[in-house]
Amino acid sequence: MSRQSKNFNAGPHLALIAVQVIFGTWGIPAKIALRVITPFGLSAIRVAATAVAFAILGRLTGSLKPIARRHWPLLVLSSVCGIVLNQWLFVTGLSQTTVVNSVLITTTMPVFTLVVGYFTGIEVPSWRRVLGILLAAAGIIYLISPTRANVSAGSRFGDLLILGSAFIYGTYIVLSKPLVQTYGALPTITWIFIVATLPTAVAGGISLRHVSLAAIDTRAWLAIAYIIIVATIVAYYLITAALRDVPPSTVAVYIYLQPLLAFLVAPAVLGESLTIRTALAAALVLAGVAITTWRRRRREVPTSEMEATRP
């Protein structure tokens, strides 16, 4: 039993919890920044600055290595899914729908990750992992209540964009895992952002033609800096690093902590009461996450299984 316990590495799971705290709160600075800059413009600044930061870090640490030609199609596809399309769809969709709708729809992402992982052969999920994801999803749906979602015609298009973003990001988590296992976290995420710079820069440059950068106040620049440093550089690196040690579906299931954290933090920050509904939902989500991650405690992943995920 002690040998099995040693096989469990808490580091990736602590990193994923930190990511959800970041992603669960980055909407605040994003709303501040989007008051003075377009969604495409924000994405362009975010991607370009992050690519430069990762490239410098890779040079300083000597870890930036070239990607083999045979892996470039997978790299480009990962970049388009994880950075370009994901950011464009989510930010644009959020501007056309409600926060409740976006949170509710985003919880479909782990399901998409599980399905894509299965059909690509990168991950063969166990029934325990499927049960854990569905249990956590049930907790979030119970917490938010679909009856609170706005299904008016005005928000329907935004909802579809958020759903597309969830599918695209779930696909990215699956596709990028073989690259991470081959090249490491920092080289992989650096090249993913470098590839994404060109399309986002073109679209962002066009949208920024009518924006006066001189008119952006200090508060907005601080919000943009937070989005680049914390919500992008730190968060994406932690996700990529975690993919070295845990399956894609485990990375995805942690997204259920985002709305849960919001509902748990609200009583402390806003003085709201902690309801029985919140407590029951929390129990379901935490049980689902525990069931999904329990497999790593029970046995070490065989080397042959890990090799099967390599391109």
ABEGO torsion letter per residue (X at the ends): XAAAAAABBAAAAAAAAAAAAAAAAAAAAAAAAAAABBAAAAAAAAAAAAAAAAAAAAAAAGABBBBBAAAAAAAAAAAAAAAAAAAAAAAAAAAABBAAAAAAAAAAAAAAAAAAAAAAGABBBBAAAAAAAAAAAAAAAAAAEAAABBABAAAAAAAAAAAAAAAAAAAAAAAAAAAAAAAEAAAAAAAAAAAAAAAAAAAAAAAAAABBAAABBAAAAAAAAAAAAAAAAAAAAAAAAAAAABBAAAAAAAAAAAAAAAAAAAAAAAGBBBBAAAAAAAAAAAAAAAAAAAAAAABBBBAAAAAAABX
